[in-house]
């Protein structure tokens, strides 16, 4: 019996970035068995080399559209856009990690293996053009994040957050798989190209196919869970609060980014012919996220939980860019994701830096007078808070502006009005942090440890990018526009 592999489209160049990350993870895992405990920084350095190598391997795929492995993955502008974004977030996370891990006495080599594994899963999700590879990418990143959430082994809250994330994540995976099964049953295809051909063909009446519509609904639930969008957000505040802060820093932006890469491919590229059917459910998710995220964040005194609800609200803004179902809207979504990654990563990085001294920094009362104790940290935190609020000239202002422009072009008025109102509401809890930092400090507050060179560099890069992309947004918007031009 002869097996013909010619039709599979084997092209290892398409998945070379993922291969490099996975090989790096395996090498780090092996070296962890032999290097001395005091030399674990070598593992971080090796992880950084692998991540940089993956970025280099991603660049040749820009401007191409190379489906591979029986049309289950693709090398295109969208995959490259998210590869560079996710790899950059991972690099910054690795740079922050050694100091924080030593402070909490959890400096184990498997941490870097798990970060690399989660990154590989996110990259696979961004390049996936099949229901099966979407599932594989989600499960790979999820399993690694479950373990990372409970990485502080002696902390009860960390173990609790991992358990909640695991149980709710498994529940969401059930929705995801059931939706995929229904879509396959309705269309007879598992690749997004095959599903798009079925829904776009005349006479199939895809808009009236109940099996297909139910499958899309269940699939949306699973993806909205990963994006921390309401009403599938229940895990987010508890996991963000309980997980080690460096893990929260990583997952708060990377997971959301990868989830929206898949959402864009599924809804905008695969189901454009039945956009009227999925518009209303996604609009409800966006509106719920805006309301719940912004209104509950006002009541939170715990900064990690406040930023968790802030992330839920920002998921709502990102969903707004999906609603028009156009390249302009998706380009605005991609720009927003890049902007959110920079400013939210920076905000959590400040929390990580202060927490590296073993201090309890989550309560907002701790931040009183930070300008007088650590002016650099307070200054960059102010930049990130203003950007998250959408105040010019930060990148957060243009991120919201481009989303709003896409809604105006598509004449989607109600979600636009709600988004504008909720943006004004969000000023309260973001500026509350800034006011606390400039308030005259109380007596006896402990000074946190001075940040190291790598930590200061990460914070400075994030702050400069937050301002620089706000002053010169055209370059990243141009990349986002190219990446948003999806087609099968």
C-alpha positions in Angstrom: 0.0 0.0 0.0 1.4 3.4 -1.1 0.6 6.5 0.9 0.6 9.6 -1.3 1.8 12.6 0.7 1.9 15.1 -2.3 -1.6 16.4 -1.6 -0.9 17.2 2.1 1.0 20.3 1.2 3.9 19.6 3.7 5.7 22.9 4.3 7.7 23.1 7.4 8.6 26.7 6.7 5.1 27.7 7.6 5.4 26.3 11.1 9.1 26.9 11.5 8.5 29.6 14.2 6.4 27.2 16.3 9.0 24.4 15.8 11.8 26.7 17.0 9.8 27.6 20.2 8.9 23.9 20.9 12.6 22.8 20.3 13.7 25.5 22.7 11.3 24.3 25.3 12.6 20.7 25.0 16.2 21.9 25.3 15.4 24.1 28.3 13.7 21.1 29.9 16.8 18.9 29.3 19.3 21.5 30.6 17.2 22.0 33.7 18.2 18.5 34.8 21.9 19.2 34.7 22.6 22.8 35.4 23.2 24.0 39.0 20.3 25.6 40.8 22.2 28.9 41.0 22.6 29.1 37.2 18.9 28.9 36.2 19.3 32.3 34.6 21.0 30.4 31.8 17.6 28.9 31.1 16.0 32.3 30.8 18.8 33.3 28.4 18.3 30.2 26.2 14.5 30.8 26.1 15.2 34.4 25.0 17.5 33.1 22.2 14.8 30.7 21.0 12.1 33.4 21.0 14.3 35.8 19.0 15.0 33.0 16.6 11.3 32.4 16.1 10.7 36.1 15.3 13.5 35.9 12.6 11.8 32.8 11.2 8.4 34.5 11.1 9.6 37.5 9.0 9.9 35.7 5.6 6.2 34.7 5.8 5.1 38.4 5.6 3.3 39.1 2.3 2.7 35.4 1.6 -0.4 33.2 1.8 1.0 29.7 2.2 -1.5 27.0 3.3 0.1 23.9 4.5 -0.5 20.4 6.0 -3.8 19.8 4.2 -4.9 23.4 4.8 -4.8 23.1 8.6 -2.3 26.0 9.0 -1.3 29.0 7.0 1.6 31.3 6.8 0.2 34.8 6.1 0.3 38.4 7.3 -2.1 37.7 10.2 0.0 34.8 11.5 3.2 36.9 11.2 1.5 39.9 13.0 0.5 37.7 15.9 3.7 35.8 16.0 5.7 39.0 16.4 3.3 40.3 19.0 3.1 37.1 21.0 6.9 36.5 20.8 7.6 40.0 21.9 5.3 39.7 24.9 7.0 36.4 25.8 10.4 38.0 25.6 9.4 40.8 27.9 7.9 38.3 30.3 11.1 36.2 30.4 13.2 39.4 31.1 11.0 40.2 34.1 10.8 36.7 35.4 14.1 35.7 37.1 14.0 38.5 39.8 10.3 37.8 40.6 10.7 34.0 40.7 13.7 34.3 43.1 11.8 36.7 45.3 8.9 34.1 45.7 11.3 31.2 45.9 9.7 29.5 42.8 12.7 29.8 40.5 12.2 26.5 38.8 13.3 25.6 35.2 9.9 24.2 34.2 8.5 27.8 34.4 10.3 28.7 31.2 9.2 25.4 29.6 5.6 26.3 30.4 5.9 29.8 29.1 7.4 28.6 25.8 4.7 25.9 25.5 1.9 28.4 26.0 3.6 30.7 23.4 3.7 27.9 20.9 0.1 27.1 21.5 -0.9 30.8 20.9 1.2 31.0 17.7 -0.5 27.8 16.4 -3.9 29.3 17.2 -3.1 32.4 15.3 -2.0 30.4 12.2 -4.8 27.8 12.5 -7.2 27.3 9.5 -8.9 24.2 10.7 -11.2 23.4 13.6 -8.7 20.7 14.7 -5.7 23.0 14.8 -7.8 25.7 16.6 -8.6 23.1 19.2 -5.0 21.9 19.5 -3.7 25.5 19.9 -6.2 26.3 22.6 -5.5 23.1 24.5 -1.7 23.6 24.4 -1.8 27.1 25.7 -4.5 26.3 28.2 -2.7 23.3 29.8 0.4 25.4 30.2 -1.5 28.3 31.7 -3.4 26.0 34.2 0.0 24.9 35.6 1.5 28.4 35.6 -1.5 29.8 37.5 -0.8 27.3 40.3 3.0 27.7 40.1 3.3 29.3 43.5 3.0 25.9 45.1 2.8 27.0 48.7 0.3 29.8 48.1 -3.3 28.7 48.7 -4.7 31.4 46.4 -2.5 30.3 43.6 -3.7 26.7 43.9 -7.3 27.9 44.1 -6.9 30.0 41.0 -5.4 27.1 39.1 -8.3 24.8 40.1 -10.9 27.4 39.1 -9.2 28.0 35.8 -8.9 24.2 35.1 -12.5 23.4 35.9 -14.1 26.4 34.1 -11.6 26.0 31.2 -12.6 22.3 30.8 -16.3 23.4 30.8 -15.6 25.9 28.1 -13.7 23.3 26.1 -16.8 21.2 26.1 -18.8 24.0 24.4 -15.9 24.5 21.9 -15.8 20.9 20.9 -19.5 20.5 20.7 -19.7 23.6 18.5 -17.0 22.2 16.2 -18.8 18.9 16.0 -22.1 20.6 15.0 -20.3 22.8 12.4 -18.7 19.6 10.9 -22.1 17.9 10.9 -23.6 20.8 9.1 -20.9 21.5 6.5 -19.0 18.2 6.2 -15.7 20.1 6.5 -13.2 20.8 9.3 -11.0 23.3 7.4 -12.1 27.0 7.5 -11.7 27.1 3.7 -14.1 24.2 3.3 -16.6 25.7 5.7 -16.4 29.1 4.0 -17.1 27.4 0.6 -20.2 25.6 2.0 -21.7 28.7 3.6 -21.0 30.9 0.5 -22.4 28.4 -2.0 -25.8 29.2 -3.4 -28.6 26.8 -2.5 -27.1 25.7 0.8 -29.2 28.1 2.8 -26.5 28.5 5.5 -28.3 31.3 7.2 -31.2 29.0 7.9 -29.2 25.9 8.9 -30.0 25.5 12.6 -27.2 22.9 13.1 -24.6 25.3 11.7 -25.9 28.3 13.7 -25.9 26.3 16.9 -22.3 25.2 16.2 -21.2 28.8 15.6 -22.9 29.8 18.9 -21.1 27.1 20.9 -17.8 27.9 19.2 -18.3 31.6 20.1 -18.8 30.6 23.8 -15.5 28.7 23.9 -13.5 31.5 22.2 -15.2 34.3 24.3 -14.1 32.4 27.4 -10.4 32.5 26.3 -10.8 36.2 25.4 -12.2 37.0 28.9 -15.4 38.4 27.5 -18.6 38.6 29.5 -20.7 36.7 30.4 -18.0 34.1 30.1 -15.6 36.0 32.3 -16.2 34.5 35.8 -12.8 32.9 36.0 -10.8 36.1 35.1 -10.8 38.1 38.4 -10.0 35.1 40.6 -7.3 33.7 38.4 -5.7 37.1 37.8 -5.7 37.7 41.6 -4.4 34.3 42.7 -1.9 33.5 40.0 1.7 34.7 40.5 1.8 38.3 39.2 4.3 37.5 36.4 2.0 34.8 35.1 -0.9 37.2 35.2 1.2 39.8 33.3 1.8 37.2 30.6 -1.6 35.7 30.2 -3.6 39.0 30.5 -2.4 40.1 27.1 -1.1 37.0 25.3 -4.2 34.8 25.7 -6.6 37.5 24.7 -4.5 38.3 21.6 -4.4 34.7 20.4 -8.1 34.2 21.0 -9.0 37.2 18.9 -6.7 35.9 16.1 -8.9 32.8 15.9 -12.1 34.9 16.3 -11.1 37.0 13.3 -10.4 34.0 11.1 -13.6 32.2 12.1 -16.1 35.0 11.9 -14.8 37.6 9.4 -13.0 35.2 6.9 -15.2 32.1 7.3 -18.7 33.3 7.8 -19.0 36.6 5.9 -22.1 35.4 4.0 -24.1 34.9 7.3 -22.8 38.0 9.2 -26.3 39.0 9.9 -26.7 35.8 12.0 -23.6 36.2 14.2 -23.7 39.9 14.5 -26.3 40.0 17.3 -24.7 37.4 19.6 -21.3 39.1 19.3 -22.8 42.5 19.9 -24.4 41.2 23.1 -21.1 39.8 24.2 -19.4 43.2 23.5 -22.1 45.2 25.3 -22.1 42.9 28.3 -18.3 43.1 28.5 -18.3 46.9 28.4 -21.0 47.1 31.1 -19.7 44.4 33.5 -16.0 45.2 33.0 -16.3 49.0 33.6 -19.0 49.1 36.3 -17.5 46.3 38.5 -14.0 47.7 38.2 -15.2 50.9 39.9 -16.0 48.9 43.1 -12.6 47.1 43.3 -9.9 48.1 45.7 -7.6 45.2 44.7 -5.6 46.5 41.7 -5.2 43.0 40.1 -8.9 42.4 40.2 -9.5 46.0 38.9 -7.2 45.3 36.0 -8.9 42.0 35.4 -12.3 43.7 35.0 -10.6 46.3 32.9 -9.4 43.5 30.6 -13.0 42.3 30.4 -14.1 45.8 29.3 -11.3 45.9 26.7 -12.4 42.6 25.3 -15.7 44.4 24.7 -14.0 47.1 22.7 -12.0 44.6 20.7 -15.2 42.7 19.9 -16.7 46.0 18.6 -14.1 45.9 15.8 -15.4 42.4 14.7 -19.0 43.5 14.4 -18.8 45.3 11.1 -17.3 42.2 9.5 -15.0 44.4 7.3 -11.3 44.6 6.8 -11.4 48.2 8.3 -13.0 46.9 11.4 -10.6 44.0 11.8 -7.6 46.3 11.2 -8.9 48.5 14.0 -9.2 45.3 16.2 -5.6 44.3 15.4 -4.3 47.8 16.2 -6.3 47.7 19.5 -4.9 44.3 20.4 -1.3 45.5 19.8 -2.0 48.7 21.8 -3.7 46.8 24.7 -0.8 44.4 24.8 1.7 47.2 25.3 -0.2 49.3 27.9 -1.7 46.4 29.9 1.6 44.5 30.0 3.3 47.6 31.3 0.7 48.1 34.0 1.1 44.5 35.2 4.9 44.7 34.9 4.8 47.6 37.4 2.9 45.3 39.8 5.4 42.5 39.1 8.3 44.8 39.9 6.9 46.0 43.2 5.9 42.4 44.1 9.5 41.2 43.4 10.3 42.5 46.9 7.8 40.1 48.4 5.4 43.0 49.2 1.6 42.8 49.0 1.0 45.4 46.3 -2.4 44.5 45.1 -4.4 46.8 47.5 -4.7 50.3 46.1 -3.9 51.8 49.5 -0.3 50.6 49.0 0.0 52.8 46.0 -0.5 56.0 48.1 2.5 58.3 47.7 4.3 56.1 45.2 5.5 59.2 43.3 7.4 60.2 46.4 9.0 56.8 46.9 9.6 55.5 43.4 9.0 58.3 40.8 10.1 56.2 37.8 7.6 53.4 38.6 4.8 55.9 39.4 5.5 57.8 36.1 5.3 54.8 33.9 2.3 53.5 35.7 0.6 56.9 35.1 1.3 56.5 31.4 -0.2 53.1 31.3 -3.3 54.1 33.3 -3.9 57.1 31.0 -3.5 54.9 27.9 -5.9 52.3 29.2 -8.4 55.1 29.8 -8.0 56.3 26.2 -6.5 59.7 26.9 -4.4 61.4 24.2 -1.6 61.4 23.2 -1.3 57.7 24.3 -1.8 54.8 22.0 -5.0 53.9 23.9 -6.7 57.0 22.5 -6.1 56.0 18.9 -7.0 52.4 19.6 -10.5 53.4 20.7 -10.7 56.1 17.9 -10.1 53.5 15.1 -12.7 51.1 16.6 -15.2 53.9 16.8 -14.4 55.0 13.2 -15.1 51.4 12.0 -18.5 51.4 13.8 -19.4 54.8 12.2 -18.5 53.6 8.8 -20.7 50.5 9.3 -23.5 52.7 10.8 -23.5 50.6 14.0 -24.8 53.2 16.5 -26.1 51.6 19.7 -22.8 49.7 20.5 -20.9 52.8 19.6 -23.0 55.0 22.0 -22.5 52.5 24.8 -18.8 52.3 24.2 -18.4 56.0 24.4 -20.4 56.2 27.7 -18.4 53.3 29.2 -15.1 55.0 28.2 -16.1 58.0 30.2 -17.0 55.8 33.2 -13.6 54.1 33.0 -11.9 57.4 33.7 -12.9 57.0 37.3 -11.0 53.9 38.2 -8.0 54.5 36.1 -7.5 58.0 37.4 -8.1 56.8 40.9 -4.8 54.9 40.7 -3.0 58.1 39.5 -4.6 60.1 42.3 -3.5 57.6 44.9 0.1 57.7 43.6 0.4 61.5 43.8 -1.3 61.6 47.3 1.1 62.5 50.1 2.4 59.2 51.6 1.6 58.1 55.1 4.3 57.4 57.6 6.0 54.1 57.8 5.3 52.7 54.3 8.0 50.2 53.3 10.1 51.0 50.2 10.1 48.3 47.6 13.4 47.0 46.2 14.9 49.0 43.4 14.2 47.4 40.0 17.1 45.8 38.2 18.4 46.8 34.8 16.3 44.3 32.7 13.2 45.2 34.6 13.7 49.0 34.2 14.4 48.3 30.5 11.1 46.5 30.0 9.2 49.2 31.7 10.9 51.9 29.8 10.3 50.1 26.4 6.6 49.6 27.3 6.2 53.3 28.3 8.0 54.6 25.3 5.9 52.4 23.0 2.7 53.6 24.7 3.5 57.2 24.0 5.4 56.6 20.6 2.6 54.6 19.1 0.1 57.3 20.2 2.1 60.0 18.4 3.0 57.9 15.3 0.2 55.3 15.0 0.4 55.0 11.2 3.1 52.3 10.9 1.4 49.8 13.2 -2.0 50.6 11.7 -0.5 49.9 8.2 0.8 46.5 9.4 -2.6 45.8 11.0 -4.4 46.7 7.7 -2.2 44.3 5.8 -2.8 41.5 8.3 -6.6 42.1 8.3 -6.9 41.3 4.6 -8.0 37.8 5.2 -9.1 35.5 2.3 -9.4 31.8 1.5 
